Amino acid sequence: MSVVQFMVSLDLTVVNVGLARIGSGLGFSEVGLTWVIHAYALTFGGLLLLGGKIADLFGHKRVMLFGLGLFGIASLVGGLAQAPGQLVAARAAQGVGAAALAPAALALLASTFPGGKERVKAFGIWSAVNAAGGAVGVLAGGLLTQYAGWQWVMYINLPIAALALALAWRGIAKDRPAARRGRPDVLGAVLATAGAALLVFGVVRTEQHPWTSATTLTTLAIAVVLLVAFVQVERTTKRDPLIRLGLLANRSVAGANLFTLLFGGAMASALYFVSLYLQRVLDSSPARTGVEFLPFALGIVVGSTLAVKLGYKFAPGPS
């Protein structure tokens, strides 16, 4: 399960260092290049809750194996891409695979270690491996891009996915699906993903269509309508909702999610823009860019390890 999370975390950073070579190699426009990142992030984030619900219904091991297979195939297709659209489609498929395997792996970890010191140790290892994946990704992305070609920032997932499949197939016992509580909220997942995608699409095209243009305003308005519809569906659906909105009334839950949103947005944008700045403005090579990212990545590893230890040492504040 740690190998699975390592691969997911690796893929969030390994592509960033190769963006400059990807853009020139496949002929991406400046705006189009952002979709190499957006396509993965939006499908992964938008379908993550649905992936968890489906894993609960059909078995965590089964869904994780499916996600691993899809992730590996999408990585192969992405490495073979000859046009921008092919790579973006492969990245979107990677996101779908990650949305299936990540929550299934985490649920298996939680059920395997239900409590006590072993649970603390297991989640500490998982958290450290998760952070290490991001650190390895920036270094490996630079070295692979410079010495093997940008395609290898996609191919690198193949041996990891194969290893994870072999370990999961032999090492994880088949789990029983949870009691069926209702059909998963597919409509909610579609509305959330489509709304977020349109919102991003409208914002990144403001270089071509100003904020006050009819094109931008219409795109953003449709995105808002879709997201409002998502909230309404979650309030009224008779299916198993993706989000129980009452949870957000809890200050701890709301605060943790807001922090994750702000921190994730800052980190993802920093990785994207700093990578391009180092290579296109400061003329760093991909390999040197990967090395220059290491202090940032190693800081995440150290911080992640300390956070787990401190989180179990100090009780959370009142909700």
HELIX and SHEET records of a PDB file:
HELIX    1   1 SER A    2  VAL A   17  1                                  16    
HELIX    2   2 LEU A   19  LEU A   26  1                                   8    
HELIX    3   3 GLU A   30  PHE A   58  1                                  29    
HELIX    4   4 HIS A   60  GLY A   79  1                                  20    
HELIX    5   5 PRO A   84  THR A  112  1                                  29    
HELIX    6   6 GLY A  116  TYR A  147  1                                  32    
HELIX    7   7 TRP A  152  TYR A  155  1                                   4    
HELIX    8   8 ASN A  157  GLY A  171  1                                  15    
HELIX    9   9 VAL A  186  VAL A  204  1                                  19    
HELIX   10  10 ARG A  205  GLU A  207  5                                   3    
HELIX   11  11 ALA A  214  THR A  236  1                                  23    
HELIX   12  12 LEU A  245  ALA A  249  5                                   5    
HELIX   13  13 ARG A  251  LEU A  276  1                                  26    
HELIX   14  14 TYR A  277  VAL A  281  3                                   5    
HELIX   15  15 PRO A  286  GLU A  292  1                                   7    
HELIX   16  16 LEU A  294  LYS A  313  1                                  20    
END                                                                             
